């Protein structure tokens, strides 16, 4: 008990220094938690990919289109149970700074392949029946105060002109990892207009999405599709939905990797902050430790005093940082567009890593000052002048 009392009193001997060290550790833990959450949340789209869906895109890049005529040929391949297609439309709705996915698709097959898009039976029926209809995610509807029957007008960029769509459904995602902001409308409606305004762009889709009966057949079915269109004007590359998503996100992978690395660099910063504090404290108490030795304090007592102080400061800073991280993550989740991060939550693994890092740093920061205190001779310690 006396040792514990000494640890507590030593920690508070320099209140300002201790307070600043605790704040420094807390800020570093918060930064670590937020950066790690960005990394794990960015990977959610990849993790949410369905194993029984594969995607066929243009072999050169997914930004190049494929002929609509490929649809029936792909559907004829054994193991393919459903085929749909989509086309990136882009465009601007009210504010170009507010991004959400806007895609032309085939309504009937889209809802069969993506059963995680939840609509009522009436919404499905109206969306499929009306050529200029659309559905939007619940978060986009909340953002713009939209309701069924409203008209959404897009200013086209990839497809120039004014485009009017009537909202016939507001979907809710089945899982939290699904984008709740997207807008889907009829590809046929866009294609009809292209036939009149830009015939060269008519009859083309962006990519095909297939639902297959057995995920284990994914590689063989993909090979059959690509062999079917080999040496054609529009060669294809078919891959799992996970691989397609990873390729789609590859342009930002370097940034995410850098953020992941930076989150662990912060752990080193915490160690330097606490290590500096402990070295200064141990140096100031060199004479005290020498006197403790003359009074019969053992090596283990000194290890307990220095290590205990280091661990106490580390735990106070880490605990304070984690307590602040939770509400900050909630705040970020409210502020960040759902189209960027459908789910922005502090994962258990991030909390565990933070706790482990704090414990290791508390231990590591005490190693050098403990060694110095143990090796210093009693006579040298008593003669030491700060």
Sine and cosine of phi, psi and omega as CSV:
sin_phi,cos_phi,sin_psi,cos_psi,sin_omega,cos_omega
0.00,0.00,-0.61,0.79,0.01,-1.00
-0.90,0.44,-0.63,0.78,0.01,-1.00
-0.90,0.43,-0.67,0.74,0.02,-1.00
-0.89,0.46,-0.62,0.78,0.03,-1.00
-0.91,0.41,-0.65,0.76,0.04,-1.00
-0.90,0.43,-0.64,0.77,0.02,-1.00
-0.87,0.50,-0.73,0.69,-0.02,-1.00
-0.90,0.43,-0.70,0.71,-0.01,-1.00
-0.92,0.38,-0.63,0.77,0.04,-1.00
-0.89,0.45,-0.61,0.79,0.00,-1.00
-0.90,0.44,-0.53,0.85,-0.06,-1.00
-0.98,-0.18,0.13,0.99,-0.05,-1.00
-0.89,0.45,-0.69,0.73,0.09,-1.00
-0.94,-0.34,1.00,0.06,-0.16,-0.99
-0.87,0.49,-0.67,0.75,-0.04,-1.00
-0.91,0.42,-0.73,0.69,-0.01,-1.00
-0.89,0.45,-0.68,0.73,0.02,-1.00
-0.90,0.44,-0.68,0.74,0.00,-1.00
-0.89,0.47,-0.70,0.71,0.01,-1.00
-0.91,0.42,-0.60,0.80,0.04,-1.00
-0.91,0.42,-0.70,0.72,0.03,-1.00
-0.88,0.48,-0.68,0.74,0.03,-1.00
-0.90,0.43,-0.65,0.76,0.03,-1.00
-0.88,0.48,-0.69,0.72,0.03,-1.00
-0.91,0.42,-0.67,0.74,-0.01,-1.00
-0.88,0.48,-0.70,0.71,0.00,-1.00
-0.90,0.44,-0.66,0.75,0.02,-1.00
-0.90,0.43,-0.65,0.76,0.03,-1.00
-0.90,0.43,-0.65,0.76,0.04,-1.00
-0.88,0.47,-0.72,0.69,0.01,-1.00
-0.88,0.47,-0.67,0.74,0.03,-1.00
-0.87,0.49,-0.72,0.69,-0.02,-1.00
-0.89,0.46,-0.68,0.74,-0.03,-1.00
-0.94,0.35,-0.70,0.71,0.01,-1.00
-0.89,0.46,-0.68,0.73,0.02,-1.00
-0.91,0.42,-0.58,0.82,0.02,-1.00
-0.92,0.38,-0.61,0.79,0.08,-1.00
-0.87,0.49,-0.71,0.71,-0.02,-1.00
-0.90,0.44,-0.75,0.66,-0.04,-1.00
-0.93,0.37,-0.57,0.82,0.01,-1.00
-0.94,0.33,-0.56,0.83,0.02,-1.00
-0.91,0.42,-0.53,0.85,-0.02,-1.00
-0.99,0.17,-0.12,0.99,-0.04,-1.00
-0.87,0.49,-0.66,0.76,-0.01,-1.00
-0.87,0.50,-0.60,0.80,0.03,-1.00
-0.94,0.33,-0.69,0.72,-0.04,-1.00
-0.92,0.39,-0.44,0.90,-0.04,-1.00
-0.99,0.15,-0.10,0.99,-0.03,-1.00
-0.87,0.48,0.66,-0.75,-0.02,-1.00
-0.99,0.16,0.71,-0.71,0.00,-1.00
-0.95,0.32,-0.33,0.94,-0.02,-1.00
-0.98,-0.20,0.41,0.91,0.11,-0.99
-0.81,-0.58,0.70,-0.72,0.11,-0.99
-0.82,-0.57,0.37,-0.93,-0.09,-1.00
-0.77,-0.64,0.72,-0.70,0.05,-1.00
-0.94,-0.33,0.82,-0.58,0.02,-1.00
-0.78,-0.63,0.11,-0.99,0.07,-1.00
-0.90,0.44,0.65,-0.76,-0.11,-0.99
-0.88,0.48,-0.56,0.83,-0.04,-1.00
-0.96,0.30,-0.77,0.63,-0.02,-1.00
-0.24,-0.97,0.45,-0.89,0.00,-1.00
-0.95,0.32,-0.14,0.99,0.03,-1.00
-0.98,0.19,-0.23,0.97,0.03,-1.00
-1.00,-0.07,0.58,-0.81,-0.11,-0.99
-0.99,0.11,0.14,-0.99,0.07,-1.00
-0.79,-0.62,0.45,-0.89,0.01,-1.00
-0.93,0.37,0.61,-0.79,0.07,-1.00
-0.89,0.46,-0.45,0.89,-0.03,-1.00
-0.89,0.46,-0.28,0.96,0.00,-1.00
-0.94,0.34,-0.34,0.94,-0.16,-0.99
-0.83,0.55,-0.80,0.59,-0.06,-1.00
-0.92,0.39,-0.56,0.83,0.00,-1.00
-0.93,0.38,-0.64,0.77,0.04,-1.00
-0.92,0.40,-0.65,0.76,-0.03,-1.00
-0.89,0.45,-0.39,0.92,-0.04,-1.00
-0.98,0.18,-0.16,0.99,-0.04,-1.00
-0.97,0.26,0.76,-0.65,0.02,-1.00
-0.85,0.53,0.69,-0.72,0.00,-1.00
0.99,-0.17,-0.33,0.94,0.05,-1.00
-1.00,0.04,0.89,-0.45,-0.06,-1.00
-0.99,-0.11,-0.41,0.91,-0.01,-1.00
-0.39,-0.92,0.63,-0.78,0.02,-1.00
-0.81,-0.59,0.73,-0.68,0.16,-0.99
-0.70,-0.71,0.03,-1.00,-0.03,-1.00
-0.51,-0.86,0.30,-0.96,-0.01,-1.00
-0.53,-0.85,0.35,-0.94,0.00,-1.00
-0.60,-0.80,0.80,-0.60,0.01,-1.00
-0.94,0.34,0.86,-0.51,-0.08,-1.00
-0.98,-0.17,-0.60,0.80,-0.06,-1.00
0.91,0.42,-0.81,-0.58,-0.06,-1.00
0.99,0.13,0.13,-0.99,-0.03,-1.00
-0.81,-0.58,0.75,-0.66,0.10,-0.99
-0.90,-0.43,0.96,-0.28,0.03,-1.00
0.91,0.42,-0.90,0.44,-0.11,-0.99
-0.81,-0.59,0.88,-0.47,-0.03,-1.00
-0.93,0.38,-0.28,0.96,0.01,-1.00
-0.99,0.14,-0.25,0.97,0.03,-1.00
-1.00,-0.10,0.96,-0.27,-0.09,-1.00
-1.00,-0.10,0.69,-0.72,0.27,-0.96
-0.45,-0.89,0.49,-0.87,-0.08,-1.00
-0.91,0.41,0.72,-0.70,0.05,-1.00
-0.79,-0.61,0.92,-0.39,-0.14,-0.99
-0.74,-0.68,0.63,-0.78,0.12,-0.99
-1.00,0.00,0.72,-0.70,-0.07,-1.00
-0.49,-0.87,0.04,-1.00,0.11,-0.99
-0.99,-0.12,0.94,-0.33,-0.16,-0.99
-0.83,0.56,-0.72,0.69,-0.11,-0.99
-0.90,0.43,-0.76,0.64,-0.02,-1.00
-0.97,0.24,-0.48,0.88,0.03,-1.00
-0.85,0.53,-0.72,0.69,-0.06,-1.00
-0.95,0.31,-0.35,0.94,0.07,-1.00
-0.99,0.16,-0.62,0.78,-0.01,-1.00
-0.97,0.24,-0.65,0.76,0.00,-1.00
-0.96,-0.26,0.97,0.23,-0.03,-1.00
-0.96,0.27,-0.05,1.00,0.08,-1.00
-0.99,0.15,-0.10,1.00,0.12,-0.99
-1.00,0.05,0.95,-0.30,-0.13,-0.99
-1.00,-0.10,0.85,-0.52,0.07,-1.00
-0.71,-0.70,0.38,-0.92,0.11,-0.99
-0.96,0.27,0.30,-0.95,0.02,-1.00
-0.86,0.51,-0.61,0.79,0.00,-1.00
-0.93,0.38,-0.65,0.76,0.03,-1.00
-0.89,0.45,-0.67,0.74,0.04,-1.00
-0.87,0.50,-0.73,0.68,-0.04,-1.00
-0.87,0.49,-0.72,0.70,-0.03,-1.00
-0.93,0.36,-0.61,0.79,0.01,-1.00
-0.90,0.44,-0.68,0.73,-0.02,-1.00
-0.94,0.34,-0.60,0.80,-0.12,-0.99
-0.97,0.23,-0.55,0.83,-0.15,-0.99
-0.99,-0.14,0.86,-0.51,-0.15,-0.99
-0.89,0.45,-0.61,0.79,-0.03,-1.00
-0.98,-0.18,0.44,0.90,0.01,-1.00
-1.00,0.03,0.21,-0.98,0.05,-1.00
-0.48,-0.88,0.27,-0.96,0.18,-0.98
-0.82,-0.57,0.51,-0.86,0.02,-1.00
-0.75,-0.67,0.41,-0.91,0.03,-1.00
-0.95,0.32,0.41,-0.91,-0.06,-1.00
-0.87,0.50,-0.58,0.81,-0.03,-1.00
-0.95,0.32,-0.60,0.80,0.07,-1.00
-0.92,0.40,-0.63,0.77,0.03,-1.00
-0.88,0.47,-0.64,0.77,0.03,-1.00
-0.93,0.37,-0.67,0.74,-0.05,-1.00
-0.87,0.50,-0.69,0.73,-0.08,-1.00
-0.97,-0.25,0.15,0.99,0.01,-1.00
0.82,0.58,0.76,0.65,-0.04,-1.00
-1.00,-0.08,0.47,-0.88,0.07,-1.00
-0.62,-0.78,0.25,-0.97,-0.01,-1.00
-0.87,0.49,0.74,-0.67,-0.03,-1.00
0.97,-0.23,-0.30,0.95,0.04,-1.00
-0.94,0.34,0.42,-0.91,0.04,-1.00
-0.97,-0.23,0.80,-0.60,0.09,-1.00
-0.97,-0.23,0.84,-0.55,-0.01,-1.00
-0.95,-0.30,0.86,-0.52,0.03,-1.00
-0.97,-0.25,0.68,-0.74,0.16,-0.99
-1.00,-0.05,0.92,-0.39,-0.10,-0.99
-0.95,0.32,0.55,-0.84,0.13,-0.99
-0.86,-0.51,-0.86,0.51,0.11,-0.99
-0.90,0.43,-0.65,0.76,0.08,-1.00
-0.90,-0.43,1.00,-0.03,-0.14,-0.99
-0.87,0.50,0.43,-0.90,0.08,-1.00
0.91,-0.42,-0.07,-1.00,0.01,-1.00
-0.98,-0.18,0.76,-0.65,-0.05,-1.00
-0.81,-0.58,0.85,-0.52,-0.01,-1.00
-0.95,-0.30,0.78,-0.62,0.02,-1.00
-0.77,-0.63,0.67,-0.74,0.02,-1.00
-0.99,-0.11,0.79,-0.61,-0.01,-1.00
-0.96,0.27,0.87,-0.49,0.03,-1.00
-0.89,-0.45,0.03,1.00,0.06,-1.00
-0.24,-0.97,0.57,-0.82,0.10,-1.00
-0.85,-0.52,0.95,-0.32,-0.12,-0.99
-1.00,0.03,0.44,-0.90,0.11,-0.99
-0.89,-0.46,0.72,-0.69,0.00,-1.00
-0.95,0.31,0.61,-0.80,0.01,-1.00
-0.94,0.34,-0.54,0.84,-0.01,-1.00
-0.83,-0.55,0.42,-0.91,-0.01,-1.00
-0.92,0.40,-0.35,0.94,-0.05,-1.00
-0.99,0.13,-0.09,1.00,-0.02,-1.00
-1.00,0.01,0.67,-0.75,0.00,-1.00
-0.87,0.49,0.88,-0.48,-0.01,-1.00
-0.99,-0.12,0.34,0.94,-0.10,-0.99
-0.86,-0.51,-0.13,0.99,-0.17,-0.99
-0.94,0.35,0.33,-0.94,0.06,-1.00
-0.82,-0.57,0.77,-0.64,0.01,-1.00
-0.84,-0.55,0.64,-0.77,0.06,-1.00
-0.55,-0.83,0.04,-1.00,-0.14,-0.99
-0.95,0.30,0.82,-0.57,0.13,-0.99
-0.91,0.42,-0.60,0.80,-0.02,-1.00
-0.87,0.49,-0.58,0.81,0.02,-1.00
-0.90,0.43,-0.68,0.73,0.03,-1.00
-0.93,0.37,-0.66,0.75,-0.05,-1.00
-0.90,0.43,-0.61,0.80,0.03,-1.00
-0.87,0.50,-0.66,0.75,0.00,-1.00
-0.95,0.33,-0.57,0.82,0.03,-1.00
-0.91,0.42,-0.58,0.82,0.02,-1.00
-0.86,0.51,-0.53,0.85,-0.01,-1.00
-1.00,0.05,-0.68,0.74,-0.15,-0.99
-1.00,-0.09,-0.54,0.84,-0.05,-1.00
-0.51,-0.86,0.97,0.23,-0.10,-0.99
-0.82,0.58,-0.51,0.86,-0.02,-1.00
-0.90,0.43,-0.37,0.93,-0.04,-1.00
-0.99,-0.14,-0.04,1.00,-0.01,-1.00
-0.97,0.23,0.45,-0.89,0.05,-1.00
0.95,0.30,0.34,0.94,-0.01,-1.00
-0.86,-0.52,0.65,-0.76,0.07,-1.00
-0.86,-0.51,0.21,-0.98,-0.03,-1.00
-0.98,0.19,-0.81,0.58,-0.02,-1.00
-0.37,-0.93,0.29,-0.96,0.02,-1.00
-0.94,-0.34,0.61,-0.79,0.07,-1.00
-0.86,-0.51,0.81,-0.58,-0.03,-1.00
-0.88,-0.47,0.68,-0.73,0.17,-0.99
-0.99,-0.11,0.75,-0.66,-0.05,-1.00
-0.90,-0.43,0.38,-0.92,-0.09,-1.00
-0.98,0.19,-0.35,0.94,-0.04,-1.00
-0.56,-0.83,0.91,-0.41,0.01,-1.00
-0.83,0.56,-0.44,0.90,-0.01,-1.00
-0.92,0.38,-0.35,0.94,0.00,-1.00
-1.00,-0.01,0.07,1.00,-0.10,-0.99
-0.81,0.59,-0.73,0.69,-0.05,-1.00
-0.92,0.40,-0.69,0.72,-0.04,-1.00
-0.93,0.36,-0.64,0.77,0.03,-1.00
-0.92,0.40,-0.64,0.77,0.03,-1.00
-0.87,0.49,-0.67,0.74,0.00,-1.00
-0.91,0.42,-0.64,0.77,0.02,-1.00
-0.89,0.46,-0.67,0.74,0.00,-1.00
-0.90,0.43,-0.73,0.69,-0.04,-1.00
-0.92,0.39,-0.58,0.81,0.04,-1.00
-0.93,0.38,-0.52,0.85,0.00,-1.00
-0.88,0.47,-0.57,0.82,-0.07,-1.00
-0.94,-0.34,0.27,0.96,0.00,-1.00
-0.91,0.42,0.65,-0.76,0.01,-1.00
0.92,0.39,0.23,0.97,0.09,-1.00
-1.00,0.02,0.08,-1.00,0.03,-1.00
-0.93,0.36,-0.37,0.93,-0.01,-1.00
-0.80,-0.61,0.97,0.24,0.04,-1.00
-0.93,0.37,0.44,-0.90,-0.11,-0.99
-0.86,-0.50,0.30,-0.95,0.17,-0.99
-0.73,-0.68,0.88,-0.48,-0.02,-1.00
-0.94,-0.34,0.71,-0.70,-0.06,-1.00
-0.50,-0.86,0.20,-0.98,0.03,-1.00
-0.91,0.40,0.36,-0.93,0.01,-1.00
-0.88,0.48,-0.58,0.82,0.03,-1.00
-0.89,0.46,-0.73,0.68,0.00,-1.00
-0.90,0.44,-0.64,0.77,0.02,-1.00
-0.88,0.47,-0.70,0.71,0.01,-1.00
-0.90,0.44,-0.66,0.75,0.03,-1.00
-0.88,0.47,-0.66,0.75,0.04,-1.00
-0.91,0.41,-0.62,0.78,0.01,-1.00
-0.89,0.45,-0.57,0.82,-0.03,-1.00
-1.00,-0.03,-0.02,1.00,-0.12,-0.99
-0.88,0.47,-0.45,0.90,-0.02,-1.00
-0.90,0.43,-0.40,0.92,-0.01,-1.00
-0.95,-0.31,0.07,1.00,-0.08,-1.00
-0.88,0.47,-0.58,0.82,-0.01,-1.00
-0.90,0.43,-0.64,0.77,0.01,-1.00
-0.91,0.41,-0.71,0.70,-0.01,-1.00
-0.90,0.44,-0.65,0.76,0.04,-1.00
-0.89,0.45,-0.63,0.77,0.03,-1.00
-0.91,0.42,-0.64,0.77,0.02,-1.00
-0.91,0.41,-0.62,0.78,0.03,-1.00
-0.89,0.45,-0.70,0.71,0.03,-1.00
-0.90,0.43,-0.66,0.75,-0.01,-1.00
-0.89,0.45,-0.57,0.82,0.00,-1.00
-0.88,0.48,-0.56,0.83,0.02,-1.00
-0.99,0.11,-0.42,0.91,0.12,-0.99
-0.89,0.45,-0.57,0.82,0.01,-1.00
-0.87,0.50,-0.56,0.83,0.05,-1.00
-0.86,0.51,-0.66,0.75,0.06,-1.00
-0.90,0.44,-0.59,0.80,0.03,-1.00
-0.90,0.44,-0.67,0.74,0.03,-1.00
-0.85,0.52,-0.69,0.72,-0.03,-1.00
-0.89,0.46,-0.65,0.76,0.01,-1.00
-0.90,0.43,-0.67,0.75,-0.01,-1.00
-0.88,0.47,-0.78,0.62,-0.03,-1.00
-0.94,0.35,-0.63,0.78,0.02,-1.00
-0.87,0.50,-0.66,0.75,0.03,-1.00
-0.88,0.47,-0.68,0.74,0.02,-1.00
-0.89,0.46,-0.70,0.71,-0.05,-1.00
-0.93,0.37,-0.61,0.79,0.03,-1.00
-0.90,0.44,-0.70,0.72,0.04,-1.00
-0.89,0.46,-0.68,0.73,-0.01,-1.00
-0.90,0.43,-0.70,0.71,-0.02,-1.00
-0.90,0.43,-0.62,0.78,0.01,-1.00
-0.90,0.43,-0.66,0.75,-0.01,-1.00
-0.91,0.41,-0.43,0.90,-0.10,-0.99
-0.96,-0.27,0.35,0.94,-0.03,-1.00
-0.85,0.53,-0.71,0.70,0.01,-1.00
-0.91,0.42,-0.61,0.79,0.00,-1.00
-0.89,0.46,-0.69,0.72,-0.01,-1.00
-0.91,0.42,-0.58,0.82,0.05,-1.00
-0.90,0.43,-0.66,0.75,0.03,-1.00
-0.91,0.41,-0.64,0.77,0.05,-1.00
-0.83,0.55,-0.64,0.77,-0.01,-1.00
-0.90,0.43,-0.65,0.76,0.01,-1.00
-0.92,0.39,-0.44,0.90,0.00,-1.00
-1.00,0.08,-0.03,1.00,0.07,-1.00
0.97,-0.23,0.12,0.99,0.06,-1.00
-0.92,0.39,0.76,-0.65,-0.03,-1.00
-0.99,0.11,0.09,-1.00,0.07,-1.00
-0.86,0.52,-0.63,0.77,-0.02,-1.00
-0.92,0.40,-0.53,0.85,0.08,-1.00
-0.89,0.45,-0.69,0.72,0.00,-1.00
-0.91,0.41,-0.66,0.76,0.05,-1.00
-0.87,0.50,-0.66,0.75,0.01,-1.00
-0.91,0.42,-0.65,0.76,-0.02,-1.00
-0.91,0.42,-0.77,0.63,-0.07,-1.00
-0.96,0.27,-0.73,0.68,0.01,-1.00
-0.90,0.43,-0.62,0.79,0.01,-1.00
-0.90,0.43,-0.67,0.75,0.03,-1.00
-0.90,0.44,-0.70,0.72,0.01,-1.00
-0.88,0.48,-0.71,0.71,-0.02,-1.00
-0.92,0.38,-0.60,0.80,0.00,-1.00
-0.89,0.45,-0.73,0.69,0.01,-1.00
-0.90,0.44,-0.67,0.74,0.00,-1.00
-0.89,0.46,-0.69,0.72,-0.03,-1.00
-0.93,0.37,-0.62,0.79,0.03,-1.00
-0.90,0.44,-0.72,0.70,0.02,-1.00
-0.91,0.41,-0.70,0.71,0.00,-1.00
-0.91,0.42,-0.67,0.74,0.02,-1.00
-0.90,0.44,-0.69,0.72,0.03,-1.00
-0.89,0.45,-0.65,0.76,0.02,-1.00
-0.90,0.44,-0.68,0.73,0.00,-1.00
-0.91,0.40,-0.63,0.78,0.03,-1.00
-0.87,0.49,-0.60,0.80,0.01,-1.00
-0.98,0.18,-0.45,0.89,-0.05,-1.00
-0.90,0.44,-0.66,0.75,-0.05,-1.00
-0.85,0.52,-0.80,0.60,0.02,-1.00
-0.92,0.40,-0.52,0.86,0.03,-1.00
-0.92,0.39,-0.64,0.77,0.04,-1.00
-0.89,0.45,-0.66,0.75,0.04,-1.00
-0.88,0.48,-0.66,0.75,0.03,-1.00
-0.90,0.45,-0.68,0.73,0.04,-1.00
-0.89,0.45,-0.63,0.78,-0.02,-1.00
-0.88,0.47,-0.60,0.80,0.02,-1.00
-0.95,0.30,-0.52,0.85,-0.09,-1.00
-1.00,0.05,-0.53,0.85,-0.07,-1.00
-0.98,0.19,0.72,-0.69,0.03,-1.00
-0.84,0.54,0.69,-0.73,0.00,-1.00
-0.91,0.42,-0.38,0.92,0.03,-1.00
-0.93,0.38,-0.45,0.89,0.03,-1.00
-1.00,0.09,-0.76,0.65,0.02,-1.00
-0.77,-0.63,1.00,-0.06,0.05,-1.00
-0.83,0.56,-0.55,0.84,0.02,-1.00
-0.71,-0.70,0.85,-0.53,0.01,-1.00
-0.79,-0.61,1.00,0.01,-0.08,-1.00
-0.74,-0.67,0.52,-0.86,0.05,-1.00
-0.97,0.23,0.92,-0.38,-0.05,-1.00
-0.98,0.18,0.42,-0.91,-0.01,-1.00
-0.85,0.52,-0.62,0.78,-0.03,-1.00
-0.89,0.45,-0.55,0.84,0.03,-1.00
-0.93,0.37,-0.65,0.76,0.05,-1.00
-0.90,0.44,-0.69,0.72,0.00,-1.00
-0.89,0.46,-0.70,0.71,0.03,-1.00
-0.89,0.47,-0.62,0.79,0.01,-1.00
-0.90,0.44,-0.71,0.71,0.00,-1.00
-0.90,0.43,-0.71,0.70,0.01,-1.00
-0.87,0.49,-0.68,0.73,-0.01,-1.00
-0.88,0.47,-0.68,0.73,0.00,-1.00
-0.89,0.45,-0.69,0.72,0.00,-1.00
-0.90,0.43,-0.70,0.72,0.01,-1.00
-0.90,0.43,-0.62,0.78,-0.01,-1.00
-0.94,0.35,-0.65,0.76,0.06,-1.00
-0.86,0.51,-0.62,0.78,0.03,-1.00
-0.95,0.31,-0.74,0.68,-0.07,-1.00
-0.90,0.43,-0.61,0.79,-0.05,-1.00
-0.92,0.40,-0.34,0.94,-0.03,-1.00
-1.00,-0.03,-0.17,0.98,-0.12,-0.99
-0.90,0.44,-0.80,0.60,-0.08,-1.00
-0.91,0.41,-0.76,0.64,0.02,-1.00
-0.88,0.47,-0.52,0.85,0.03,-1.00
-0.92,0.39,-0.71,0.71,0.04,-1.00
-0.86,0.50,-0.66,0.75,-0.02,-1.00
-0.90,0.44,-0.68,0.73,-0.02,-1.00
-0.92,0.40,-0.62,0.78,-0.03,-1.00
-0.95,0.32,-0.63,0.77,-0.08,-1.00
-0.98,0.18,-0.37,0.93,-0.01,-1.00
-0.93,0.36,0.80,-0.60,0.02,-1.00
-0.94,0.34,0.46,-0.89,-0.05,-1.00
-0.84,0.55,-0.71,0.70,-0.04,-1.00
-0.89,0.45,-0.70,0.71,0.00,-1.00
-0.91,0.42,-0.59,0.81,0.00,-1.00
-0.92,0.38,-0.66,0.75,0.00,-1.00
-0.93,0.37,-0.55,0.83,0.01,-1.00
-0.98,0.21,-0.24,0.97,-0.09,-1.00
-0.89,0.45,0.74,-0.67,0.07,-1.00
-0.89,-0.45,0.89,-0.45,-0.11,-0.99
-0.59,0.80,0.00,0.00,0.00,0.00
